[in-house]
Amino acid sequence: MNDDHESGPRRPPWLRRLGWLVLIWSASVVTLAGVAALMRGLMNALGLQV
């Protein structure tokens, strides 16, 4: 058997993984803020005050 660890696909460096984590987290926060703003605008349009 060949237990050579270098034969498989290389894992991306930790900095690239951290970058993807920050990118996905930031996108989710921006999306959540957008949904909250839309809901707040809809509530104000219906006459509901926050």
C-alpha positions as CSV (number, residue, x, y, z in Angstrom):
1,M,0.0,0.0,0.0
2,N,1.1,3.5,-0.7
3,D,0.6,5.9,2.3
4,D,1.9,8.9,0.4
5,H,0.0,12.0,1.6
6,E,1.2,14.1,-1.3
7,S,-0.6,12.0,-3.9
8,G,-4.1,13.4,-3.1
9,P,-5.4,16.9,-3.9
10,R,-3.7,19.7,-2.0
11,R,-5.6,21.6,0.6
12,P,-5.8,25.3,0.2
13,P,-3.7,27.3,2.6
14,W,-5.3,28.5,5.8
15,L,-5.3,32.1,4.7
16,R,-7.5,31.3,1.7
17,R,-9.8,29.3,3.9
18,L,-10.0,32.2,6.4
19,G,-10.8,34.5,3.5
20,W,-13.7,32.4,2.3
21,L,-15.0,32.2,5.9
22,V,-14.9,36.0,6.2
23,L,-16.5,36.5,2.7
24,I,-19.4,34.1,3.4
25,W,-20.0,35.6,6.9
26,S,-20.0,39.1,5.5
27,A,-22.4,38.2,2.7
28,S,-24.8,36.7,5.2
29,V,-24.7,39.8,7.4
30,V,-25.3,42.1,4.5
31,T,-28.2,39.9,3.3
32,L,-29.7,39.8,6.8
33,A,-29.5,43.6,7.0
34,G,-31.1,44.0,3.6
35,V,-34.0,41.8,4.6
36,A,-34.4,43.7,7.9
37,A,-34.5,47.0,6.0
38,L,-37.1,45.7,3.6
39,M,-39.3,44.5,6.5
40,R,-38.9,47.8,8.3
41,G,-39.8,49.7,5.1
42,L,-42.9,47.5,4.6
43,M,-44.0,48.0,8.1
44,N,-43.6,51.8,7.8
45,A,-45.6,51.7,4.5
46,L,-48.4,49.9,6.3
47,G,-48.5,52.6,9.0
48,L,-46.8,50.5,11.7
49,Q,-44.3,52.6,13.6
50,V,-41.2,51.0,15.1
